[in-house]
Amino acid sequence: MKRSLKWILIVLVVLGVLGGVVGYRMYNKAPEKVEDIKGTEVSADVLINEYAEDETAANGKYLNKALEVKGSVAEVTKNQDGAVVVTIAGTNDAMSIQCTMRDKEVNLEKGKAVTVKGFCSGNTMFDVLLTGCVVK
């Protein structure tokens, strides 16, 4: 009886240590970078039109996924946090794509063709949102 209790305690201690190691590694895991993930290629017009037609279906297809969006730069601004926001326009004038860039310094000119890679965060009433973006 004493032997089985001893083995049960040893197994519990080993499982506890393993659980602690796994928990520590998960807690300290670095966030995913968009460069490390293969992105879905999509043009600005297609992305905007899919969100304009059916937001639920578009969210199912794109939400929280890495996207490589091709289009032309409509505007480069900074948001309230000081991050650079690149707006990519499509032919649908009612909506655009707002790409919040990860880098603080981005050199893009209005009207130039660009491919931006970032995580899709869904949309607002007027814009599709990408975060953690980099220029490809």
Secondary structure, 3 states (H helix, E strand, C coil): CHHHHHHHHHHHHHHHHHHHHHHHHHHCCCCCCHHHCCCEEEEHHHHHHHHHHCHHHHHHHHCCCEEEEEEEEEEEEECCCCCEEEEEECCCCCCEEEEEECCCCCCCCCCCEEEEEEEEEEECCCEEEEEEEEEC
